[in-house]
């Protein structure tokens, strides 16, 4: 019982010592994309765990490890906030590149379905790979359904735009034909 109390107390002390750094990091993840998100998380987690381990390792091993696992779980939940922020910031960037690539390819190829299908797959894979690079645990949700919906909306909007432009073009062609005859 004493080991449980002391290990939890040591865990809380370690968290308090790095609370500000953890909070500031999560705030910063809301302001811009981090190339080194995963390594920053791992370094901060390492500091907090080292702080906990320094004293708690002297207590009953089973209790020490159980509390350490709960600390890791807590930290992963905290870092997930930053991970979600990074994903939320990366989605519009992915969407922008997807739109740009569709526009570029439609200039040289008129097969809309083939273009958007290929580009959709490529951009979704890029999004997933980018998020996996910063993912600390495979249990974190990549928000894949959201990105698929966004890309499908982009495709739908491009389809509508393309059809509207084709109709205008056909209407102009019809008027030109009528004027000539």
C-alpha positions as CSV (number, residue, x, y, z in Angstrom):
1,X,0.0,0.0,0.0
2,X,2.8,2.4,0.8
3,X,4.5,1.5,-2.5
4,X,1.3,2.4,-4.4
5,X,0.9,5.7,-2.6
6,X,4.5,6.7,-3.0
7,X,4.8,5.7,-6.7
8,X,1.6,7.6,-7.5
9,X,2.9,10.6,-5.6
10,X,6.3,10.4,-7.5
11,X,4.3,10.2,-10.8
12,X,2.4,13.3,-9.9
13,X,5.6,15.1,-9.0
14,X,7.1,14.2,-12.3
15,X,4.1,15.5,-14.2
16,X,4.0,18.7,-12.2
17,X,7.7,19.3,-13.0
18,X,7.1,19.0,-16.7
19,X,3.4,20.2,-16.8
20,X,4.3,23.6,-18.3
21,X,6.5,22.2,-21.0
22,X,3.9,19.6,-21.9
23,X,1.1,22.2,-22.1
24,X,3.2,24.7,-24.2
25,X,4.1,21.9,-26.6
26,X,0.5,21.0,-27.1
27,X,-0.4,24.7,-27.7
28,X,2.4,25.0,-30.3
29,X,1.1,21.9,-32.2
30,X,-2.0,23.9,-32.8
31,X,-0.1,26.8,-34.5
32,X,1.9,24.9,-37.1
33,X,3.2,21.6,-38.4
34,X,6.2,20.0,-36.7
35,X,8.7,18.0,-38.7
36,X,10.1,16.6,-35.5
37,X,6.8,16.0,-33.6
38,X,7.5,12.4,-32.8
39,X,11.1,13.1,-31.5
40,X,9.9,16.0,-29.3
41,X,7.2,13.8,-27.8
42,X,9.7,11.0,-27.2
43,X,12.2,13.3,-25.6
44,X,9.7,14.9,-23.3
45,X,8.3,11.5,-22.4
46,X,11.8,10.3,-21.7
47,X,12.5,13.2,-19.3
48,X,9.2,12.6,-17.4
49,X,9.8,8.9,-17.2
50,X,13.4,9.4,-16.1
51,X,12.2,11.8,-13.4
52,X,9.7,9.1,-12.2
53,X,12.1,6.2,-12.5
54,X,14.8,7.9,-10.5
55,X,12.9,7.6,-7.2
56,X,10.1,5.1,-7.9
57,X,12.4,2.3,-9.0
58,X,13.3,1.8,-5.3
59,X,9.7,0.6,-4.5
60,X,8.1,-2.7,-5.0
61,X,8.8,-3.6,-8.6
62,X,5.3,-4.7,-9.6
63,X,3.7,-1.5,-8.3
64,X,6.5,0.7,-9.8
65,X,5.9,-0.8,-13.2
66,X,2.1,-0.6,-12.9
67,X,2.2,3.1,-12.0
68,X,4.8,3.7,-14.8
69,X,2.5,2.1,-17.3
70,X,-0.3,4.4,-16.2
71,X,2.1,7.4,-16.5
72,X,2.9,6.3,-20.1
73,X,-0.8,5.9,-20.9
74,X,-1.5,9.4,-19.5
75,X,1.4,10.9,-21.5
76,X,0.2,9.2,-24.7
77,X,-3.2,10.7,-24.1
78,X,-1.6,14.2,-23.7
79,X,0.5,13.8,-26.8
80,X,-2.5,12.6,-28.8
81,X,-3.9,16.2,-28.4
82,X,-0.8,17.4,-30.3
83,X,-1.1,14.6,-32.8
84,X,-4.7,15.5,-33.5
85,X,-3.7,19.2,-33.9
86,X,-1.0,18.2,-36.4
87,X,-3.5,16.1,-38.4
88,X,-6.0,18.9,-38.4
89,X,-3.4,21.3,-39.8
90,X,-2.2,18.8,-42.3
91,X,-5.6,18.1,-43.8
92,X,-6.0,21.5,-45.5
93,X,-2.5,21.3,-46.8
94,X,-3.2,17.9,-48.3
95,X,-6.5,19.2,-49.8
96,X,-4.7,22.1,-51.4
97,X,-2.1,19.9,-53.0
98,X,-4.8,17.5,-54.1
99,X,-6.7,20.3,-55.8
100,X,-3.5,21.7,-57.4
101,X,-2.6,18.3,-58.8
102,X,-6.1,17.7,-60.2
103,X,-6.0,21.1,-62.0
104,X,-2.6,20.4,-63.4
105,X,-3.5,17.0,-64.7
106,X,-6.8,18.0,-66.2
107,X,-4.9,20.5,-68.4
108,X,-3.3,17.6,-70.3
109,X,-5.7,14.7,-69.8
110,X,-9.5,14.8,-70.0
111,X,-10.2,11.5,-68.4
112,X,-11.5,13.0,-65.1
113,X,-12.4,9.6,-63.4
114,X,-9.0,8.1,-64.1
115,X,-7.2,11.3,-62.9
116,X,-9.1,11.8,-59.7
117,X,-9.0,8.1,-58.8
118,X,-5.3,7.9,-59.2
119,X,-4.6,11.2,-57.4
120,X,-7.0,10.4,-54.6
121,X,-5.2,7.2,-53.9
122,X,-1.8,8.9,-54.0
123,X,-2.8,11.8,-51.8
124,X,-4.5,9.6,-49.2
125,X,-1.4,7.3,-49.0
126,X,0.8,10.4,-48.6
127,X,-1.5,11.7,-45.8
128,X,-1.4,8.3,-44.0
129,X,2.4,8.0,-44.4
130,X,2.9,11.5,-43.1
131,X,0.7,10.9,-40.0
132,X,2.3,7.5,-39.3
133,X,5.7,9.2,-39.2
134,X,4.5,11.3,-36.2
135,X,2.4,8.6,-34.6
136,X,3.7,7.4,-31.3
137,X,1.4,4.4,-31.0
138,X,-0.6,2.5,-33.5
139,X,-3.6,2.9,-31.3
140,X,-3.9,6.6,-32.3
141,X,-6.6,7.3,-34.9
142,X,-5.3,8.7,-38.1
143,X,-8.7,10.3,-38.9
144,X,-8.7,8.6,-42.3
145,X,-12.5,8.7,-42.8
146,X,-12.3,12.5,-42.5
147,X,-9.6,12.9,-45.1
148,X,-11.4,10.5,-47.5
149,X,-14.6,12.6,-47.1
150,X,-12.7,15.8,-47.7
151,X,-11.0,14.4,-50.9
152,X,-14.4,13.0,-52.1
153,X,-15.9,16.5,-51.6
154,X,-13.0,18.0,-53.6
155,X,-13.7,15.5,-56.4
156,X,-17.4,16.3,-56.3
157,X,-16.8,20.0,-56.5
158,X,-14.3,19.6,-59.4
159,X,-16.8,17.4,-61.2
160,X,-19.5,20.1,-60.8
161,X,-17.1,22.8,-62.0
162,X,-16.0,20.7,-65.0
163,X,-19.6,19.9,-66.0
164,X,-20.5,23.6,-65.7
165,X,-17.6,24.6,-67.8
166,X,-18.5,22.0,-70.4
167,X,-22.1,23.2,-70.5
168,X,-20.9,26.8,-71.0
169,X,-18.5,25.7,-73.8
170,X,-21.3,23.7,-75.5
171,X,-23.7,26.6,-75.2
172,X,-21.2,28.9,-76.8
173,X,-20.5,26.4,-79.5
174,X,-24.3,26.1,-80.2
175,X,-24.7,29.9,-80.4
176,X,-21.7,30.2,-82.7
177,X,-23.1,27.4,-85.0
178,X,-26.5,29.1,-85.0
179,X,-25.0,32.5,-85.9
180,X,-23.0,30.9,-88.8
181,X,-26.1,29.3,-90.3
